[in-house]
């Protein structure tokens, strides 16, 4: 008998065995399962069977057209997540049948309402070509806007207005989850407590601001000295930014990263986590700052290990970002330097952003 024929015979016999086992399981009586008392309210306990009970998908004609949003105000996140999973086992489309209501408010840097802001909203939904719907609104005289009577799983919101900066670079969307309580972006709408979207009015750009960005390779000592004004490698002459990477391990299970940043030739450094880093502080600078994988990042951060920081020197103020991939001996850097001594303005002109 050839090898191919032997494999075929073995496959057929295995299939017969599996089929017989499945027939026996189906023909066996279903065991009775006693539901245990639940610490959650009785209405929830009735709607959510014990995890031990077998879950069967409902026939198409018995699947509800809407599921109420699960509230974390009346139960733990773990209990809410269990109910969400049980819904999906009975109805794979349950996540896309949750009501979507959203209430937002647009304010400026002085916490004053901004009217006429353009609001773009996109949400995933069920039975729609492309799997999503979208609409556009504008904030009213009190900065308020809303979306109601829709259904879906995730809502994404983008707010922008000409003449203003947004908290997200490039006008990125902010996500809100409605169906999965275990998701960190899970959102329960409250009309009296709208989500705040911050805009900042564009001011006086520092037209003389020096801007640079580049990939920087470390030397064999994992160090680099860079000119604050141009980003070019220096031999440590003033004024320079000196960077030393102490740890940079990208091995699975042992990720580590840390670095120190200082200024050569007099001056100081401090971490920057501002939403709009356009005005350098006049105090709080240190000879050096240490960064690691837990270092706070500003809202506009695009990923990677590193951080953002302000620099103060006798020749002017600046702000810089360092971003590294674990295990890679190079970094991406961006810098803005105001060469007018004493001028704290670090707001770039449009062509520099």
Long-range contacts (C-beta under 8 A, 24 or more apart in sequence): 30-54, 40-74, 40-75, 40-79, 41-74, 41-75, 44-74, 44-75, 44-79, 44-83, 47-83, 48-79, 48-82, 48-83, 48-86, 49-86, 51-82, 55-86, 55-89, 55-90, 56-89, 56-90, 57-89, 57-90, 57-91, 57-92, 58-90, 58-91, 63-90, 63-91, 63-93, 63-94, 64-91, 64-97, 65-97, 66-97, 66-98, 66-99, 66-151, 67-91, 67-94, 67-97, 67-98, 68-98, 68-99, 69-98, 69-99, 69-178, 69-179, 69-188, 70-181, 71-188, 72-181, 72-186, 72-188, 73-188, 77-181, 77-182, 80-181, 81-180, 81-181, 81-182, 84-179, 84-180, 84-181, 84-182, 93-126, 94-179, 95-153, 95-179, 95-180, 96-124, 96-125, 96-126, 96-151, 96-152, 96-153, 96-179, 97-126, 97-151, 98-151, 98-152, 98-153, 98-178, 98-179, 99-149, 99-150, 99-151, 99-178, 100-147, 100-150, 100-151, 100-152, 100-155, 100-178, 101-146, 101-147, 101-148, 101-149, 101-150, 101-189, 101-191, 102-146, 102-147, 102-148, 102-155, 102-157, 102-176, 102-187, 102-189, 102-195, 103-144, 103-145, 103-146, 103-189, 103-190, 103-191, 103-193, 103-194, 103-195, 104-139, 104-144, 104-145, 104-146, 104-157, 104-159, 104-194, 104-195, 104-196, 104-197, 105-139, 105-142, 105-143, 105-144, 105-145, 105-194, 105-195, 105-196, 105-197, 106-139, 106-143, 106-145, 106-159, 106-161, 106-196, 106-197, 106-199, 107-143, 107-196, 107-197, 107-198, 107-199, 108-164, 108-198, 108-199, 108-200, 108-201, 109-198, 109-199, 109-200, 109-201, 109-276, 113-139, 113-141, 113-142, 113-143, 113-144, 114-139, 114-143, 114-161, 114-164, 114-199, 115-139, 115-140, 115-141, 115-142, 115-143, 116-161, 117-143, 117-145, 117-159, 117-160, 117-161, 117-164, 117-197, 117-199, 118-159, 118-160, 118-161, 119-145, 119-157, 119-158, 119-159, 120-157, 120-158, 120-159, 120-173, 121-147, 121-155, 121-156, 121-157, 121-158, 122-155, 122-156, 122-173, 123-147, 123-150, 123-152, 123-153, 123-154, 123-155, 123-156, 124-152, 124-153, 124-154, 125-150, 125-151, 125-152, 126-151, 126-152, 144-194, 146-191, 146-194, 152-178, 153-177, 153-178, 153-179, 153-180, 154-178, 154-179, 155-187, 157-195, 157-197, 159-197, 159-199, 160-199, 161-199, 163-201, 163-202, 164-199, 164-200, 164-201, 164-202, 165-199, 165-200, 165-201, 165-202, 165-276, 166-197, 166-198, 166-199, 167-197, 167-198, 167-199, 167-275, 167-299, 167-300, 168-299, 168-300, 169-300, 169-302, 198-275, 200-275, 200-276, 202-347, 203-278, 203-347, 204-345, 204-347, 205-347, 205-348, 205-349, 205-350, 206-338, 206-343, 206-345, 206-346, 206-347, 206-348, 206-349, 207-349, 208-338, 208-339, 208-340, 209-336, 209-337, 209-338, 209-345, 209-346, 209-347, 209-348, 209-349, 209-352, 210-335, 210-336, 210-337, 210-338, 210-339, 211-334, 211-335, 211-336, 211-348, 211-352, 212-334, 212-335, 213-332, 213-333, 213-334, 213-335, 214-332, 214-333, 215-330, 215-331, 215-332, 215-333, 216-330, 216-331, 216-332, 216-333, 217-329, 217-330, 218-245, 218-329, 218-330, 218-331, 222-246, 222-248, 222-329, 225-264, 226-333, 228-263, 228-311, 228-313, 228-315, 228-318, 228-335, 228-337, 229-337, 229-339, 231-333, 231-335, 236-264, 237-264, 237-265, 238-264, 238-265, 238-266, 239-263, 239-264, 239-265, 239-266, 239-267, 239-313, 239-314, 239-315, 240-264, 240-265, 241-311, 241-320, 241-335, 243-322, 243-331, 245-324, 245-331, 247-292, 248-305, 248-324, 248-326, 248-327, 248-328, 248-329, 249-326, 249-327, 250-325, 250-326, 250-327, 250-328, 251-327, 255-293, 255-326, 256-293, 257-292, 257-293, 257-305, 257-324, 257-326, 258-290, 258-291, 258-292, 258-293, 259-290, 259-291, 259-292, 259-306, 259-322, 259-324, 260-288, 260-289, 260-290, 260-291, 261-288, 261-289, 261-291, 261-309, 261-322, 262-287, 262-288, 262-289, 263-287, 263-311, 263-313, 265-313, 266-313, 266-314, 267-311, 267-312, 267-313, 267-314, 268-311, 268-312, 269-309, 269-310, 269-311, 269-312, 270-309, 270-310, 271-295, 271-296, 271-307, 271-308, 271-309, 272-298, 272-307, 272-308, 272-309, 272-310, 272-319, 273-297, 273-298, 273-308, 274-298, 275-299, 275-300, 277-308, 277-310, 277-319, 277-346, 278-345, 278-346, 278-347, 279-344, 279-345, 279-346, 279-347, 280-310, 280-312, 280-317, 280-318, 280-319, 280-338, 280-344, 280-346, 281-310, 281-344, 282-312, 282-344, 285-310, 285-312, 291-322, 304-332, 306-331, 311-337, 314-341, 315-339, 315-341, 316-340, 316-341, 316-342, 316-343, 317-343, 317-344, 317-346, 318-346, 319-346
